[in-house]
Amino acid sequence: MKKYKWYKIASAMAELDFGRDNLLVAEADGKRLTLANTPAGLFACAHKCPHTGGIMADGFVDATGNIVCPLHRYKFSLANGRNTTGEGYYLKTYPVELRADGIYVGFEEKGLFGW
């Protein structure tokens, strides 16, 4: 079972300034990431596209719930990071928890030697 270290990114949704595409850049533990506010919930993923480094928050979420990179329109599942347009890339995703005292993102804890 994966263990996570949780970081608070906001006390409430009202603190988060999502743009017209419901995406924003957030920071947790010194790491930039992208937050996506969708009808299916709040998701967190890597700040940059694994293909050529496009800023994911400058893209958009399509009608099927995939985040789309603004540079080459590669699409990724927000639920698991899988590339849905067939190029074979993987976008890092992070769990998000909405708690009574705020919104948290989890980073996987690594054991000795990074395992």
Secondary structure, DSSP 4 states (H G I P E B T S, - for coil): ---EEEEEEESSGGG----TTSEEEEEETTEEEEEEEETTEEEEEESB-TTT--BGGGSEE-TTSEEE-TTT--EEETTT-BBSSSS--B--EE-EEEETTEEEEEEEPP-GGG-
